[in-house]
Amino acid sequence: QVQLVESGGGLVQAGGSLRLSCAASGFTVDKYAVGWFRQAPGQEREAVSCISYREGGTYYSDSVKGRFTISRDNVKNTVHLQMNSLKPEDTALYFCAQDSLFPRCRLNWYLTHLYQYEGQGTQVTVSS
């Protein structure tokens, strides 16, 4: 059974950093694409980043490019999202999700319905 558990969220001041973790079970993260998404209250879910299997090709939304870095720890079967230079507009509930059908991030990786499993999320709040 696939399970994803996010952690690492919290309250941080603008300009600060957080490192989110997505611990996976029921599959190995180096065999499937894993994405990060976020959703702020009253807003639609937004894609943040995606990492492919093996060589780990990575993708980012324009809103986080240059500030966030996605990576994978195969030993711990975990995907991380390092978030630097945080802004108040980054405040949201962050989810990780697995694409169980494709090992690589798809060209339209930002479409949330393409992912079959997701975790409960971890809250990130950035104060100004």
Disulfide bonds with the S-S distance in Angstrom:
Cys22-Cys96 2.06
Cys50-Cys105 2.06
